[in-house]
Amino acid sequence: MRDGFEDAATEETQEPKKTGRLVYPFETVPEQGSGQAVEVAPGVLWLRMPLGGSLQFINVWAIADGEGWAVVDTGVQTKETSQAWRSAFTGALGGKPITRVIVTHLHPDHIGLAGWMTRKFDCRLWMTRLEYFQCRMLVADTGREAPEDGVKFFHAAGWDEDAIENYKARFGGFGKAIYALPDSYRRLSDGEDFDIGGKTWRVVTGQGHSPDHACLWCPELNVLISGDQVLPRISSNVSVFPTEPDADPLSDWLRSLAKVKAAVPDEVIVLPAHNDPFEGLHTRIDGLISGHERGLARLEKKLAEPKRVVDTFGALFARPIGPDLLGMATGEALAHLNCLIGRGKIRRELDEQGVAWYSAISSAA
């Protein structure tokens, strides 16, 4: 029932090339959609694929793998992206075949062209099991009418009739951005080591942004492909969706960030899906965790008086929330609200119209 896939209703202030502890080591960036690449480690190429909306592009990676290239993430299914890949096949990738397609997680900007590429090169899709099967489930919603559970979910959040009608009109669009998935895949598992081109890569999974997101760490090359788990300048979208309205993905995500920090050394070069590669992994993780903790504190304070979900946006987001961001903002706000419920800080009550009201639990109670 997901009604959008862009990462982040909020965006942080852009940082300069160097900060106190975050460093952006590459002065040259690949031109978006050009088929050009920048080498970020021996045998690891950085390419950029076009992406609509405020994010503009997604970073994808090609890793030398014997006589060809292992690709990590693909971009969304559009004519522009497939043409950009054709340029890359004959340009930066030198006409060598794709040996496998590794996908960090199920969102269309990451998996959109995986089916096209695996068929074109007769190679295997690699991803975690939960990501593969949930993606197939969401793709199956294409063309369906919006379910009543979804309507009730957004009504409870305080949406008006116009917003709910827009949800109904947009429902089922997830699969339109994804080329037909392959009918088989190779499972990635947390903690697994596997070989790409004679180098060992380790899978480090995280939850919250998606069901079982895979980061890829190569100690020998000192790089971490972080996907959307750790981004340098924006915070990944962490949302509650109608399929699991009582979920607590923010707690999952905060635990996953701590897990990545414990598993991967600070000295790596982080290769994120959005923004630029950077150094300072642990600093960024600490900042992401503390930023969400501050948001939770602001939200709890705001709930001294009962509020609907749509009344809480000011405590969490710096920018105004219009119709284009309403779905993501609602999902993110619910993630924070459900986290506070899980911590025993607030309560949720339904009124006679089926609208949910959230209020802080007094410490004296």
C-alpha positions as CSV (number, residue, x, y, z in Angstrom):
1,M,0.0,0.0,0.0
2,R,3.0,2.3,-0.3
3,D,2.1,5.5,-2.1
4,G,5.6,6.8,-2.8
5,F,9.2,5.8,-2.7
6,E,11.4,8.9,-2.5
7,D,13.7,9.0,0.4
8,A,13.1,11.8,2.9
9,A,10.4,14.3,3.6
10,T,13.0,16.3,5.3
11,E,16.4,17.5,4.0
12,E,19.3,18.8,6.0
13,T,21.4,21.8,5.2
14,Q,24.0,21.0,2.5
15,E,27.4,20.7,3.9
16,P,30.7,21.9,2.4
17,K,33.2,19.5,0.9
18,K,34.9,19.2,4.4
19,T,33.4,19.6,7.8
20,G,34.9,18.9,11.2
21,R,34.7,15.2,10.8
22,L,32.7,14.5,7.7
23,V,35.0,14.5,4.6
24,Y,33.9,14.3,0.9
25,P,37.1,12.9,-0.7
26,F,36.1,13.1,-4.4
27,E,36.3,16.4,-6.2
28,T,35.1,14.9,-9.5
29,V,31.6,13.4,-9.7
30,P,30.2,11.4,-12.6
31,E,27.8,13.3,-14.9
32,Q,24.3,12.1,-14.4
33,G,23.1,9.7,-17.1
34,S,26.2,10.1,-19.2
35,G,27.6,6.6,-19.0
36,Q,30.7,8.0,-17.5
37,A,32.1,6.8,-14.2
38,V,34.5,7.8,-11.4
39,E,36.7,5.1,-9.8
40,V,36.3,5.3,-6.0
41,A,38.4,2.2,-5.2
42,P,40.4,-0.2,-7.3
43,G,37.8,-1.9,-9.5
44,V,34.8,0.0,-8.1
45,L,33.1,2.5,-10.3
46,W,30.6,5.2,-9.3
47,L,27.9,6.1,-11.8
48,R,24.8,8.3,-11.5
49,M,21.4,7.5,-13.0
50,P,18.7,10.1,-13.5
51,L,15.9,10.3,-11.0
52,G,12.9,12.7,-10.9
53,G,11.9,14.8,-7.9
54,S,14.1,16.6,-5.4
55,L,16.7,13.8,-5.3
56,Q,17.6,14.2,-9.0
57,F,19.8,11.1,-9.2
58,I,20.8,7.9,-7.6
59,N,24.3,6.6,-7.2
60,V,24.9,3.1,-8.6
61,W,28.1,1.0,-8.5
62,A,29.9,-1.3,-10.8
63,I,32.5,-3.7,-9.3
64,A,35.0,-5.6,-11.4
65,D,34.0,-9.2,-11.4
66,G,36.3,-11.5,-13.5
67,E,35.5,-10.8,-17.2
68,G,32.6,-8.5,-16.4
69,W,31.0,-6.3,-13.8
70,A,28.8,-6.8,-10.8
71,V,26.2,-4.0,-10.6
72,V,24.9,-2.7,-7.2
73,D,21.5,-1.0,-7.7
74,T,20.0,0.0,-11.0
75,G,17.9,3.2,-10.9
76,V,14.2,3.4,-11.7
77,Q,12.6,2.0,-14.8
78,T,12.4,4.9,-17.3
79,K,13.6,5.3,-20.9
80,E,16.2,7.9,-19.6
81,T,17.7,5.4,-17.1
82,S,17.8,2.5,-19.6
83,Q,19.5,4.7,-22.1
84,A,22.0,5.9,-19.5
85,W,22.9,2.3,-18.8
86,R,23.3,1.5,-22.5
87,S,25.8,4.4,-22.6
88,A,27.5,2.9,-19.6
89,F,27.7,-0.6,-21.1
90,T,29.6,0.7,-24.1
91,G,31.4,3.5,-22.2
92,A,32.7,3.2,-18.7
93,L,32.1,-0.6,-18.6
94,G,34.0,-1.2,-21.8
95,G,31.5,-3.6,-23.4
96,K,32.0,-6.2,-20.7
97,P,29.0,-8.2,-19.5
98,I,27.1,-7.8,-16.3
99,T,27.8,-10.9,-14.2
100,R,25.1,-10.3,-11.4
101,V,22.8,-7.5,-10.2
102,I,22.9,-6.9,-6.5
103,V,20.1,-4.8,-5.1
104,T,20.3,-3.2,-1.6
105,H,16.5,-3.0,-1.2
106,L,13.1,-3.0,-2.8
107,H,12.5,0.7,-3.6
108,P,12.0,1.3,-7.3
109,D,15.0,3.7,-7.6
110,H,17.2,0.8,-6.5
111,I,15.5,-2.3,-8.2
112,G,13.7,-0.6,-11.1
113,L,15.8,-2.0,-13.9
114,A,17.0,-5.2,-12.2
115,G,14.7,-7.4,-14.2
116,W,15.7,-5.8,-17.5
117,M,19.4,-6.1,-16.7
118,T,19.3,-9.8,-15.5
119,R,17.4,-10.8,-18.6
120,K,19.7,-8.8,-21.0
121,F,22.8,-10.5,-19.6
122,D,21.3,-13.8,-18.4
123,C,22.6,-13.2,-14.9
124,R,21.2,-13.6,-11.4
125,L,19.5,-11.0,-9.1
126,W,21.0,-11.0,-5.6
127,M,19.1,-9.5,-2.6
128,T,17.8,-10.4,0.8
129,R,14.7,-12.6,1.0
130,L,12.3,-10.2,2.7
131,E,13.2,-7.5,0.2
132,Y,12.6,-9.8,-2.8
133,F,9.2,-11.2,-1.7
134,Q,7.8,-7.9,-0.4
135,C,8.8,-6.3,-3.7
136,R,6.9,-9.0,-5.5
137,M,3.9,-8.4,-3.2
138,L,3.9,-4.6,-3.8
139,V,4.2,-5.0,-7.6
140,A,1.2,-7.3,-7.5
141,D,-0.9,-4.3,-6.3
142,T,-0.5,-2.6,-9.7
143,G,-3.9,-1.9,-11.2
144,R,-5.8,-2.8,-8.0
145,E,-8.3,-0.4,-6.4
146,A,-7.2,1.1,-3.1
147,P,-8.2,-1.2,-0.2
148,E,-10.5,-0.1,2.5
149,D,-7.8,-0.7,5.1
150,G,-5.8,2.0,3.4
151,V,-8.6,4.4,3.4
152,K,-9.3,3.8,7.1
153,F,-5.6,4.2,7.8
154,F,-5.3,7.7,6.3
155,H,-8.7,8.8,7.6
156,A,-7.4,7.9,11.1
157,A,-4.4,10.1,10.4
158,G,-6.6,13.1,9.8
159,W,-6.6,13.3,6.0
160,D,-9.5,15.1,4.4
161,E,-11.6,13.7,1.5
162,D,-9.5,15.3,-1.2
163,A,-6.3,13.7,0.1
164,I,-8.0,10.3,0.4
165,E,-9.3,10.6,-3.2
166,N,-5.8,11.4,-4.3
167,Y,-4.6,8.3,-2.5
168,K,-7.2,6.2,-4.2
169,A,-6.2,7.5,-7.6
170,R,-2.5,6.9,-7.1
171,F,-2.8,3.5,-5.4
172,G,-1.0,0.6,-7.3
173,G,1.6,2.8,-8.9
174,F,4.6,1.1,-7.3
175,G,5.0,-1.5,-9.9
176,K,4.9,0.9,-12.8
177,A,8.4,2.0,-11.9
178,I,9.8,-1.6,-11.9
179,Y,10.6,-3.8,-14.8
180,A,9.2,-7.3,-14.5
181,L,11.1,-9.0,-11.7
182,P,13.0,-12.2,-12.4
183,D,11.2,-15.3,-11.1
184,S,14.3,-16.4,-9.1
185,Y,17.0,-14.8,-7.1
186,R,20.1,-15.5,-5.0
187,R,19.5,-14.7,-1.3
188,L,21.8,-12.4,0.6
189,S,22.0,-13.0,4.4
190,D,23.2,-10.9,7.2
191,G,26.8,-11.5,8.1
192,E,27.5,-13.5,4.9
193,D,30.8,-13.1,3.1
194,F,31.0,-13.5,-0.6
195,D,33.5,-12.9,-3.4
196,I,33.4,-10.3,-6.1
197,G,36.4,-10.3,-8.4
198,G,38.7,-11.8,-5.8
199,K,37.7,-9.5,-3.0
200,T,35.5,-10.5,0.0
201,W,32.4,-8.4,0.7
202,R,30.3,-8.8,3.8
203,V,26.5,-8.2,4.1
204,V,25.4,-6.0,6.9
205,T,21.6,-5.7,7.0
206,G,19.4,-3.0,8.5
207,Q,15.6,-2.6,9.0
208,G,13.3,0.4,9.3
209,H,13.8,2.1,5.9
210,S,12.8,-1.1,4.3
211,P,12.3,-4.7,5.5
212,D,15.9,-6.1,5.3
213,H,18.2,-3.6,3.6
214,A,21.6,-4.9,2.6
215,C,24.8,-2.8,3.0
216,L,28.0,-4.2,1.5
217,W,31.3,-3.8,3.2
218,C,34.7,-4.7,1.7
219,P,37.4,-4.5,4.4
220,E,40.2,-4.9,1.8
221,L,39.0,-2.0,-0.3
222,N,37.9,0.0,2.8
223,V,34.5,0.8,1.3
224,L,30.9,0.4,2.5
225,I,28.1,0.6,0.0
226,S,25.5,1.9,2.3
227,G,22.4,2.2,0.0
228,D,19.9,4.3,1.9
229,Q,20.9,3.0,5.3
230,V,23.3,5.9,5.9
231,L,23.1,9.0,3.8
232,P,25.4,12.1,4.5
233,R,23.0,15.0,4.0
234,I,19.5,13.7,4.2
235,S,17.8,11.3,6.6
236,S,16.2,8.2,5.0
237,N,12.5,7.9,5.0
238,V,11.3,5.7,7.9
239,S,7.6,5.2,7.6
240,V,4.6,3.3,8.9
241,F,2.3,2.0,6.0
242,P,-1.3,0.7,6.0
243,T,-0.1,-2.9,5.6
244,E,1.3,-2.8,9.2
245,P,-0.3,0.2,11.0
246,D,1.1,-0.7,14.5
247,A,4.7,-1.2,13.3
248,D,7.6,0.5,15.0
249,P,10.1,1.0,12.1
250,L,11.9,3.9,13.8
251,S,13.1,1.7,16.7
252,D,14.2,-0.9,14.1
253,W,16.1,1.8,12.2
254,L,17.8,3.2,15.2
255,R,18.9,-0.3,16.3
256,S,20.1,-0.9,12.8
257,L,22.2,2.2,12.8
258,A,23.9,1.2,16.0
259,K,24.5,-2.3,14.5
260,V,26.2,-0.8,11.5
261,K,28.4,1.4,13.7
262,A,29.4,-1.7,15.7
263,A,30.1,-3.8,12.7
264,V,31.9,-1.4,10.3
265,P,34.9,0.7,11.2
266,D,34.8,4.4,11.1
267,E,37.6,4.7,8.6
268,V,35.7,3.4,5.6
269,I,34.7,5.4,2.6
270,V,30.9,5.3,2.5
271,L,29.3,5.0,-0.9
272,P,25.7,6.1,-0.4
273,A,22.7,6.0,-2.8
274,H,22.2,9.7,-2.7
275,N,24.5,12.7,-2.2
276,D,28.3,12.1,-2.4
277,P,30.7,9.5,-1.0
278,F,32.0,10.5,2.3
279,E,34.3,9.6,5.3
280,G,33.0,9.8,8.9
281,L,30.6,6.9,9.1
282,H,30.3,6.9,12.9
283,T,29.9,10.6,13.2
284,R,27.1,10.5,10.7
285,I,25.4,7.6,12.4
286,D,25.6,9.5,15.8
287,G,24.1,12.5,14.1
288,L,21.2,10.6,12.6
289,I,20.4,8.9,15.9
290,S,20.6,12.1,17.9
291,G,18.5,14.0,15.3
292,H,15.7,11.5,15.6
293,E,15.9,11.5,19.4
294,R,15.5,15.3,19.3
295,G,12.5,14.9,17.0
296,L,11.0,12.4,19.4
297,A,11.5,14.8,22.3
298,R,9.9,17.7,20.3
299,L,7.0,15.5,19.3
300,E,6.3,14.3,22.9
301,K,6.3,17.9,24.1
302,K,3.8,18.9,21.4
303,L,1.5,16.2,22.6
304,A,0.8,17.9,25.9
305,E,-2.5,18.5,24.1
306,P,-4.1,15.7,22.0
307,K,-3.1,15.9,18.3
308,R,-4.0,14.1,15.1
309,V,-1.1,12.8,12.9
310,V,-1.5,15.7,10.5
311,D,-1.2,18.1,13.4
312,T,2.3,16.9,14.4
313,F,4.2,17.8,11.2
314,G,5.6,21.0,12.6
315,A,7.5,19.2,15.3
316,L,9.3,17.0,12.8
317,F,9.7,18.7,9.5
318,A,11.4,22.0,8.6
319,R,9.6,22.4,5.3
320,P,5.9,22.9,4.7
321,I,4.0,19.7,3.9
322,G,1.9,20.0,0.8
323,P,-0.1,17.4,-1.1
324,D,3.0,16.0,-2.8
325,L,4.7,15.2,0.6
326,L,1.6,14.3,2.6
327,G,2.0,10.5,2.2
328,M,5.6,10.4,3.3
329,A,5.2,12.9,6.0
330,T,2.2,10.9,7.4
331,G,4.3,7.7,7.4
332,E,7.3,9.3,9.0
333,A,5.1,11.0,11.7
334,L,3.5,7.7,12.5
335,A,6.9,6.1,12.8
336,H,7.8,8.6,15.5
337,L,4.4,8.3,17.2
338,N,4.5,4.5,17.3
339,C,8.0,4.7,18.7
340,L,6.8,6.9,21.5
341,I,3.9,4.6,22.1
342,G,6.4,1.7,22.4
343,R,8.4,3.6,24.9
344,G,5.3,4.2,27.0
345,K,5.5,8.0,26.5
346,I,2.2,8.6,24.7
347,R,-1.2,7.0,24.1
348,R,-3.5,6.7,21.0
349,E,-7.3,7.0,21.2
350,L,-9.9,6.8,18.4
351,D,-12.8,9.2,18.4
352,E,-16.3,8.3,17.2
353,Q,-15.4,9.3,13.6
354,G,-12.4,6.8,13.5
355,V,-9.8,9.6,13.8
356,A,-6.8,8.8,16.0
357,W,-5.7,11.3,18.7
358,Y,-2.3,11.1,20.3
359,S,-1.4,12.6,23.7
360,A,1.5,12.5,26.2
361,I,1.2,10.3,29.3
362,S,1.8,12.5,32.3
363,S,4.9,11.4,34.3
364,A,2.7,11.8,37.4
365,A,0.1,9.4,36.1
